Amino acid sequence: MFIQTEPTPNPNALKFLPGRDVAAEPREFRSIDEAAASPLAEALFELEGVSGVFFGADYISITREPHGPGWPALKPAALTAIMDHFMSGAPLLRDSGAGPEAAGEDSELIMEIKALLDSRVRPAVAQDGGDILFDAFDESTGVLTLRMRGACAGCPSSSATLKAGVEQMMRHYIPEVTRVEQVL
């Protein structure tokens, strides 16, 4: 098994490409407690200096602690953990027994916002090892709040991406959007 790596705009995050499907739905783990839902995420959090794990469709982004071990020390251990997991045949996620959350009805405007995020924004953000999710839209003020995940969470350029890229595009296609903000 050959795993490629790519840098991301976030110097503390690295994108690992195992050459196979990773997750049907993007999934983020921000602590060892959250990582208990996944054998792979748990193994990665056991490495010194890992502060976040994100599973994309065909990649894994690992975020390291800024003052922890550097990538030259952390990368080989992460590669080993990823390879061991895929070679073992273990599932990506442990069965939690929980069904999908009930989703409320979205307004037509919110469905347009989500469709634009899915078609134009999320693929570009995934190139950098992250993801961006709809959080809320206040129709009275026009404020759209989004959640950055993976390599994009905490990235120095994420606020510029939101303001210069996402906000301008949203305002162009959906005039009801007046401002885009990030939820932490």
Secondary structure, DSSP 8 states (H G I E B T S, - for coil): ---EEEE-SSTTEEEEE-SS---SS-EEE-SHHHHTT-HHHHHHHTSTTEEEEEE-SS-EEEEE-TTS--HHHHHHHHHHHHHHHHHHT--SS--------------HHHHHHHHHIIIIIHHHHHHTTEEEEEEEEETTTTEEEEEEEETTTT-TTHHHIIIIIIIHHHHHH-TT--EEEEE-
